[in-house]
Structure formats: C-alpha cells, structure tokens
Amino acid sequence: MFLQITDSLVTLASTNLEKIVDFYTAILSQQPIKYIPNVYAEFQLPGIKLGIFKPKPTHQSEFANSNQSKISLCLEVKNLENAIAHLSHLGYSPTGEITIASHGQEIYIYDPDGNRIILHQGSKD
C-alpha cells in the first residue's frame, strides 16, 4: 500500500474572505473556478490549486496570527519587472527591492492578511 495522490491544493484561511478573494482575483487576473460567498474560493494555477476558506468560528483562533506563518506562496513569473508593474497598477506594490536568490530573482508582496507571496523569475541560462 502507498499514498496515491490524485491532485494537490494549497489553502489559506482568512476571516476577511471577500477582501482576500478580491485581492487574489486582481493579482492573478482570473475569477475563482469555485466560489461560495463568505465560505470558499478556489483558483486554478499552473500545477496547483489555491483554495481560500473562511474558518468556522470554532477554529478562527487557530488562524488569528498569520504574521507568524512559515509558509510562502511562490508564483513564478515570466518577467518580474512586468509583474511588479501590474501589481503596482492594481495598488499592490511589492515591498523591498528585487533580490537575487539561487534560483533567480525575487521580490515579496503580502496579501491583506499578511501572507507572504514570493514573485520569482527563474535564472536566464
């Protein structure tokens, strides 16, 4: 017997679901593929689905401090400068400067709940 994975999904919890869904709709330039107002939204990204859910009241304290999260949503883009311009046009300016990492260039942006998103452009060989 072994674990037979058929799909993958990353989820974010938010008590401000509509604000977060609006944010991801804008930066991803797409509508959710599944949407239940004030409950759940799901976006299809290359290679993975991104789900956003509102925790039930009995679980909201578990997600109250996202500033201590150790996970980042990494989005690889074709052109980092164009991605920054697009986000700035939408009113979501990345923080800091572009840095060079072992895998290429990157910059951070934070969603309205403080979850870190890494915009990354691979090294050009």
N, C-alpha and C positions, 0 to 999 in steps of 0.2 A: 504494500500500500504506500502511496505517496500523495502529496498535496497536488491536486490537479487544478491549477489556476486557469480560469477561463477569461478573466478580464481584470483590470485594475482601476482603482478610483482613489483619489486623494480628496479628503473632505476638510472643510474649515467650518468651525462653529462660530455663529455670530448672533448676538441678541439684537443687533441692528440689521436684520436680514435684508430689508429693502434697500438700505443705503449701500451695503456691500454688493448686492446683486447689480445695482446701478453702476457701481464702480467697475466691476468685472465686465459688465456688458459694454461699457465705454472703452476700457483699455484693450479688451480682446476683440472689439469690433464685431460682436456677434450676440445674438439672443441666446438664452439658455435653451438646451434641447428638451429639458424637462423643467417645469415650473409650477409650483404650488405656492401661491402668495402666502407670505408670512410663515412658511414651513420649510421649503426646499427649492433649490435651483441647481441645475447641472449643466455644465458646459463641456463640449467635446473639444479636446485639444489634441494635437498630433501625439499619438502614443499613449494618451491617458485621459481620463475624465476628471473634471474638477467639480466636486459637489460642495454646496454651501447649505448648511442647515441651521435652523434655529433650535437650540437645545430646549428640551422641555423644562418647565420651571423647576422641577426637582433636580435637574442636572446643571443649571446655569452657573452655579458657583464653581464648578469644575473648569469652566472656560472664562472666568471673570478676568484673569490677568494674562492676556496674550502677549504682553511685553516680555514675558519670561519664556516664550516658546523657543525651542531649539531647532525648529524646522523652517525651511525656506522653500518657497515655490520658485523654482528656476525655470525661466522661459528663455529658450534660445531663439534669437532673432537673426535675420539675415544681415541687417545693417543697424548697428547700435545707435548711430547718430540719428537715423530716421526714426527709430523707435522713441528716442528721447524727445525729438521734435513733436511727434504725435502725442505723446503723453503730456508734454508741456502745453500743447494746443488745447488739450482737454482740461487743463488746470491741475494736472497731477505731476508736478516736477520731481524728478529723482533727487535724492539727497547726495551730497558729496560729489566727488569727481570720478571720472572713469578710472578704474584701476586695472592693472594687468595681473591676471592670475595664471596658473599653469595651463589652463585650458583656453585662454584668450582674454578678451576684455569684458569687464562687467561693471554694472552700476546698480545701486539699490533704489527701490521705491517701496513705500509702505502703504498698505490698504488702510481704509478708515479705522479698522480695529487694531492696527499696529503690526499686522503680519508682514514679514519681510518677503519681498519679491525680488529676485535677482534677475535682471535682464543681462543676458550673456550673448556675446558674439564670439564664435569659435575662432581660433587662430587661422590665419590665411597661410597655407603652405606654399 
